[in-house]
């Protein structure tokens, strides 16, 4: 059998992984994380990296043994069987990824409008976000090669851009500023706040899971999936720590909270003036667009696998590229109707619930098959609960509406899966009789 020549290389896979991670997570979430964690928001990003790295163990072990375009969907199917549980948790993952795409899209609009003072526009931000999703979908229609090439180029550009911006900011503080801790409020650490902030930070790293969906398209997937995930996480951790310390030194936690959705642009202004804001906007635009490009590719692959498993609905056969069309369409709906804070919160509720289901599935059913060390999935569940519970408590107190929306979406997914599984069972019974 001939070997496909258009498969993704390790560098291409890392580019796609970092392309998903380095986007809205760092550009839009810094202010939201600072609101919870205060002066210790860089610590929250470090803790988020630790949680993601430990969590990744189960995904790496399974994907190395059974690489496929379905990735997490196949893992859940193996762990729970082709029923309601596997379908529901797979769709939790899928919807959390779609939500992440909306986060990227709205971040794109917010930063693009920042130089004009229109970053809070309730009309222009979603319009630009929708345009970004549509453009990324069109590029994906062209094929794997173009996606990989563009992802590699933009990944290098934004990694270098963010690194230069962060290092220049830190040098500016060291040389001409008041010191790295000058903007600190002096408030004592709140572990509940840091843990809640860590929950949001997990969103900045969870893009590593999209790498597991590259199995069919990746060269030597049994080796390169693990390598790609670890390299992507390491790159993002270093960049996030550099940029958050730089932001903290420039405008402090209070300044990040005030700027909220565009904290990085605000942090660049004291040291670099209008040029700093402009450079940050350019990097943010590149980062979010490339993130959308990579995410739409990976997430549509997951949806395609769910369709093959008969656990996700399909459009009429006359509609081409259904996984991409459906994924982009749902991302557009979320972009239009929810703001950045609501999108991030809903995404983290669905993702961490799914992650705990994955870890439990590995513990109960898959540990022998994938030769997993049981203590790591157990530790992941403990850590997920340790950060999700404080976050949920604080969100109930401050934003009950978003918690209700997340619960309704989760309930709708489960209900839809119950109907889907029953319908599938009846169809099989009739065909057999």
N, C-alpha and C positions, 0 to 999 in steps of 0.2 A: 504493500500500500504506500502510495506517495505521501511524503510528509508535507504538510501545509507550509507555505513560505511566508504567509502573512500573520503568523502567530506573534504574540506580544513577547518582547524580550524582558529580561529582569529589569533593565533600566526603564523600559516602557511601563512595566507594572508598578514600579516605585513612583514613576511620574503620575500615573493615574491615581495611586493611593494618596500621595501627598497633594495631588490636585484636588481631591475631595476634601482632605483634612485642612489644608491651608487655604482658608476662604473665610466664610462667615464666622467660623469658630473664633478666630483671633480678631477679626475686624469688628464684629458686632457684639460679641459676648463679653468683652473686657469690662465694659461698664456695668453690665448685668451681674457679672461675677463680683465686681468690686462692691456692688450694693449689698451683697450677702456677706462677703468675707472682709470688707474694709481694707485696711492697709496690707492685709496678708493675702490679697488676691493672687500674687505670683505663686504663693505656696499652694493655693487651690489648683492652679494649673499643673504644678508638679505632682500633686496627689492624683489629679485626673489622669496623668500619664501613667502613674503606678497602677491605678485601677485598670486602665485599658490594657497595659502590658500583661498583667496577671490574667485578665479575662481572655486575652488573645490566645492563651495556651490551648484551650479546647478547640478553637477554630483552626489553629495551626495543625494540631494533631489530626483532626478529622479530615481537613482538606489535603493534607499530605498523603493520607491513606486513600481518600476517595475524592480526587479533584474533579469538579464539574462546574458547569455554568450556573447550576442551582445553588451551590455553596451551602448556605445556611438552611435553605429549604430542604435540601437532601439530608442534612444532619438531623433536622427536626422530624422528617419522615422516618428515618432509621430509628430515632429515639422513641417516637410516640406512635408510629404506624400512620397509614394514610387516612387519618380521620380528622375530627374537629380540632383536636389539640394542635396537631402539626400544622394544619391549614391556618388556624387562628394566629399562632405565634409567628408563622412565616409572614403573614400579612401585617402583623405588628411591626416586624422588621421592615417590610416593604414600605408601609405608610410612614414609619419614622424616617426612612431614607427620602421619601417624597417630600416630607416636611423639611428635611435638611436642605433639599434643593430650593424650596421656597425661601428658606433662610438666606441662602446664597443670593437668590434673585432680589430679595428686598434689600439686602446689604449692598448689592450692585447699585440699585437705584438711589439708596441713601447717600453713598459716597460720591456718586457721580453728580448729585445735586448739591453737595456740600459747598463747593466754591461759589455757588449762586445764592446761598442762604435758604435753599428750598428743601433741605434734607428731611424736614418733618411734614412735607406735603402728603396729605392722605390720598391724593389723586395721582400725582406724578410718580411717586415711589413705586406703587404697584404697576403702573403702566410700563415703566422702564423694566421692572422685574419680569413682566410678561414678555416683553420684547426679548430680553436676555434668554429666557427659557426657549422661546421659539427659535432663536438663532442657534442655540446649542443643539437643539433637536435636529435642525436642518443639517448641521455639520455632521452629526452622528449618522444621518442617512447615507452619507457618502461611503462610510466603511471604516474598518478597524485601522487601516494604515494611516489615514489622515488623523484619526482621533489620537493614535499613539504619537505621531510626529508633533502635532500641536500640543499635546499634553507634555511631552518632554521639553519642548522649547519654553512653554509658559511656566512649567514647574521650575526650571533653572532660573528664569527671569525673576519670578516672585520670591524664590528662596534667597537669591542674591540681593534683591531689592529690600526685603524685610530685614535681612541680616545687616546690610549697610545702614539702613535707617536706625535700627536698634543700637548698633555699635557706635554710630555717630552721635546718637542721643546720649549714650552713656559717657562717651568721651567729652561731650559738651558739658555734662554735669561735673565730671571730674576736673576739667580744666577751668571752666568759667562759671560754673553753677555754685549753688550753696551746699552741695553734698547730696549723696544718694538718699538720705533719710530726711532731708529738709522739708519735704512735703507730707511727711507722716503726721497723722493726727495725734499720735500718742495714745490712742485708745487701746485697752488690753485686747488680746485675742479672744474671739468668740468661736469656740469649737463648733457650735451649732451652725453659725454663719459660714465658717470655712467649709464644713461638710456639705452644706447646702450649695455653696458656690462650686465645690468640686463636682457636684451632680451636673451642673451646666457645662463644666469643663470637659466632662466625658464626651459631650457632643463634638468638641473640637478634635477628638481623637478617634471617634467611632468610625470614621471613614475607612479605617483599616479593614473593616468587615467586607467592604466592596471588593477587596482583593480576592476574597474567597470565591467570588462569582466569576472569576476569570479563568477557572480551571480548564475549560475546553479550548480557550484561546491563548493560553500561556505556554511558552516553551518550557519543557521539563518541569511541569507544575508540582510534582512531588517534592522537589527541592526548592523551587523558586517562590512558591507561595509563602513558605515560612520566612525565607530571606527577605522577600518584598515587604511583608508585614513588619518585621523587626527593623529593617532599615527605615521604612516610612515613619514608624513611631519614634525612632531615635532622632531623625531629622526634625520632626515637628516639635518634639520636647525641647530641644536646644533652642529653636527659633522662638517658641512661645515664652520660654524663660527670659531670653534676651529682650524681647519686646515688652513683656509685662513689667520687668524691672525698669526698663527705660521709661515706660508710661508712668510708673509710680514715682520715678525721680523727677519727671517733667511736670506733671499736674496732680499727682497724688491720687488716692482713692476717691476723694470728694470730687476732684475734677473729672475723673473717669465716669463717675456716677452722673454728674451734671451733663456731660457730653453723651453719655449712654451708648447710643447706637453708632456713634462715629468717634469713639474715644481716641483712636490712633491718629486721626487727622488733627484732633484738638491737641494731642500731646506733641505733635511735630511743630506746632506754631510757635511756642515760646523760644525754641532754639533756632529754628530755620525760617520763621516768618511764612509769608505766602508761598515761597518756594517749597517749604516743607509740607505744607498742606497739599500743594499740587502734586508733589511726588508721591505722597501717601495715597492720594486719590487714584493716581495712575496704577500704583501697585495693587490697590484694592480692586479696581476694575479688572485688571488682568487676573488676579487671584480668584475672584468670584466667577468670572466667565469661564476660566479653565476648570474651576471646580464643578460648575454646571455641566461642562462638556464631559468630564470624567464620570460624574455621578449619573447622568442620564444613560451613559453607556452601560455602566455596571448594574444599575437598578432595573433597567429594562430587561437585562439578561435574567435577573431574578424573576421578574414577572413572567417572562416567557417560559421559564421552568415551571412556575406555578400553574400556568395554563396547560402545559403538557401533563402535569399531575392531576388535572381536573379540579384544582382548588382555587382557581381564579376565573372570573368571567371573561368571555371573549366578545368582540364586536362581530358584525357580519363578515363572512369570509371575503367579501369584496373589498374590505378595508385593508390596505397593506401596512406593514410595519406596526402591527397592533401593540406590542409591548411598549414601543417608543411613543406611539400616539397616546396611549392610555396614561403612561407615566408623566409625560409632559402636560397632558390635559389636567390631571389631578394636581400637579405642582402649580399650575396656573390658578386653579380654583383656590388653593390655600394661600397663594401669594396675594390674591385679590381681597380675601375676606379676613385674614388674620394679620396682626402686627408682629414685629420681631420677637417681642417678649412672649407672646402667646404661642408663636410657632416653636420657639426654643423649648418652652415648658412642655408642650404636648409631645414634642419629639423625644424628650428625655424620659417621660413617663412610659411611652410605648417601647422605647429601646431597652431600658433597664429591665422592664418586665419580660421582654423577649430574651434578654441575656440570661436572666435567672432561669428561664425555662430551658435554654440551651445547656447551661451548666448542670441542671438537675437531670436532664436527659443523658448527659455524659456519665454522670455518677450512677444512675440507675441501670442504663441499658448498654452504653457504648464504651465503657472504660476498658473492657477486655479487648474489644475489637480494634480500638485505636491505641491500645497500650498506654493509657493515660494514667498519670499519677493523681490519685483521687483528691489529695489535699489541696491542689490548686483550684479545681472547680468549687470545692467547698469554701475555700477562702474567698473566691470571687463572689459567691452568693452572700457571704457575710459582709463583704465590702459594699456590694450593691445596696444591701439593706441599710447599711450604716450611713450611706450618703442620701439614699432616696427618702427615707423616713423624715429626716430633718427638712429636706426640701419640700416634701408634701405638706408638712405641718405649717411651714412658713407661707407656702403658696395658698393654702386654705385660708389663712389669716389675711393675706393681702390681695389675692386674685382668685376667688372661689370660682368665677366664671370659667377660667381656663381649665381648672381641675375638672369641672363638670363636663366641659367639651371633650376632654381627653377620655373621661369615663364613658361618655356616650359613644365616642368613636370606637373604643375598645368593645363595648357591648354590641354595637352594630356589626363589627367584624365577626364576633363569636356567633351572633344570631345568623348572619349570612352563611357562615360555615356549616352550621347545623342544617340549614335548608339545602346547601350544596351537597353535603354528604348524604342526606336522606334521598335527594333526587338522584344522585349517582347510584345509590344502592338499589333504588326501585328500577332504574333503567337496566342495570345489570341483571336483576332478577327476571325482568320481562324478557330480556334477550336470551337468557338461559332456558326459560320455559317455552 
